[in-house]
């Protein structure tokens, strides 16, 4: 299995105690996910974020409706958390969100490791461009929400 990685870092001019709770609220995922994915959380809200929490989503990948379930496998409030795909389009998806106070604001980092079926065709043509586009949108949206 070929594992790909994406790393992203963004400094936000807001305190950690404002930034982390935003990410700790699963409902905010819809705000920072590009509209082309038609992303929607299923089930009762709010989701209690803790180790072992399961979150179910509906989305469209290149127009194809899909369901996705992720599990919070690490939960360190104010510092980091990890969500891992349990059901969904990837062979593997592990996304670590980490946060650090710096220079009067907060550094928000994403580290994603993922694998896809039919990697040699699907990844370069579809998945890599989509993942980059999703995280570019996310960065832009976070700057809009938390910028000066």
C-alpha positions in Angstrom: 0.0 0.0 0.0 1.4 3.4 -1.1 0.9 5.9 1.7 0.8 9.6 0.8 1.2 12.6 3.1 0.0 16.1 3.2 1.3 18.7 5.8 -0.2 22.1 6.2 0.6 24.8 8.8 -1.3 28.1 9.3 -0.7 30.9 11.9 -3.9 32.4 13.1 -4.0 35.7 15.0 -6.2 34.3 17.7 -5.5 32.6 21.1 -5.4 28.9 21.4 -8.4 28.9 23.7 -10.5 30.3 20.8 -9.0 28.3 17.9 -9.1 24.8 19.5 -12.8 24.9 20.5 -13.7 25.7 16.9 -12.0 22.5 15.7 -13.4 20.5 18.7 -16.9 21.2 17.4 -17.6 18.7 14.6 -20.3 21.0 13.2 -17.6 23.4 12.1 -16.3 20.8 9.6 -19.1 21.8 7.2 -17.8 25.5 7.4 -14.3 24.6 6.3 -15.0 21.9 3.8 -15.4 23.1 0.1 -18.9 23.2 -1.2 -18.1 21.0 -4.2 -18.0 18.0 -1.7 -21.6 18.5 -0.5 -20.3 17.5 2.9 -22.9 16.9 5.7 -22.6 15.4 9.1 -25.2 12.7 9.9 -26.6 11.9 13.3 -27.3 13.8 16.4 -25.5 17.0 17.1 -23.4 18.1 18.9 -20.9 15.2 18.7 -19.1 14.7 22.0 -15.5 14.8 21.0 -13.4 12.3 22.9 -11.3 9.2 22.2 -13.6 6.6 20.5 -16.2 9.1 19.2 -17.5 8.1 15.8 -18.6 10.8 13.3 -20.6 9.9 10.2 -20.7 12.1 7.1 -22.3 12.2 3.7 -20.4 13.7 0.8 -19.9 13.6 -2.9 -16.5 12.8 -4.4 -16.5 13.9 -8.1 -20.3 13.8 -8.0 -20.4 10.2 -6.6 -22.4 10.1 -3.3 -20.4 8.4 -0.4 -20.6 7.8 3.3 -17.7 8.3 5.6 -17.2 7.4 9.2 -14.3 8.6 11.2 -13.2 7.8 14.7 -11.4 10.1 17.1 -8.4 8.0 18.1 -6.4 10.6 20.0 -8.0 13.4 22.0 -5.7 15.9 23.9 -7.8 19.0 24.4 -6.0 22.2 23.7 -3.1 20.4 22.0 -4.1 17.9 19.3 -6.5 15.2 18.1 -6.5 12.5 15.4 -9.4 11.3 13.3 -9.1 8.0 11.3 -11.4 6.8 8.6 -13.3 3.6 9.6 -15.5 3.5 6.5 -15.1 5.6 3.4 -13.4 6.0 0.0 -9.8 5.7 1.2 -7.9 2.5 2.0 -6.5 4.5 4.9 -7.0 8.1 6.1 -5.3 9.3 9.3 -5.5 13.1 10.0 -3.7 14.7 13.0 -4.7 18.2 13.9 -2.3 19.9 16.3 -2.2 23.4 17.8 0.5 25.5 19.4 0.6 29.0 20.8 3.1 31.2 19.0 3.8 34.9 18.5 0.5 36.0 20.1 -1.6 33.6 18.0 -2.1 29.9 17.3 -0.3 27.7 14.8 -2.8 25.1 13.4 -1.2 22.1 11.7 -2.6 19.3 9.7 -0.7 16.1 9.0 -2.7 13.7 6.8 -1.5 10.2 5.8 -3.7 8.4 3.3 -3.8 5.6 0.8 -6.2 5.0 -2.1 -7.3 2.0 -4.2 -5.8 1.8 -7.7 -3.2 4.3 -6.5 -1.1 4.5 -9.6 -4.0 5.8 -11.7 -6.4 7.3 -9.1 -3.9 9.3 -7.0 -2.2 11.5 -9.6 -5.3 12.1 -11.7 -7.9 12.6 -9.1 -7.0 12.3 -5.4 -3.9 14.4 -5.1 -5.4 17.4 -6.9 -8.6 17.1 -4.8 -6.8 16.8 -1.5 -4.7 19.8 -2.3 -7.8 21.7 -3.3 -9.6 20.7 -0.1 -6.8 21.9 2.2 -6.3 25.1 0.2 -9.9 25.9 0.7 -9.7 25.0 4.4 -6.7 27.4 4.8 -8.5 30.2 3.0 -11.6 29.7 5.1 -9.6 29.7 8.4 -7.9 32.9 7.4 -11.3 34.4 6.7 -12.8 33.2 10.0 -9.8 33.9 12.3 -7.9 36.6 10.4 -7.4 40.2 11.5 
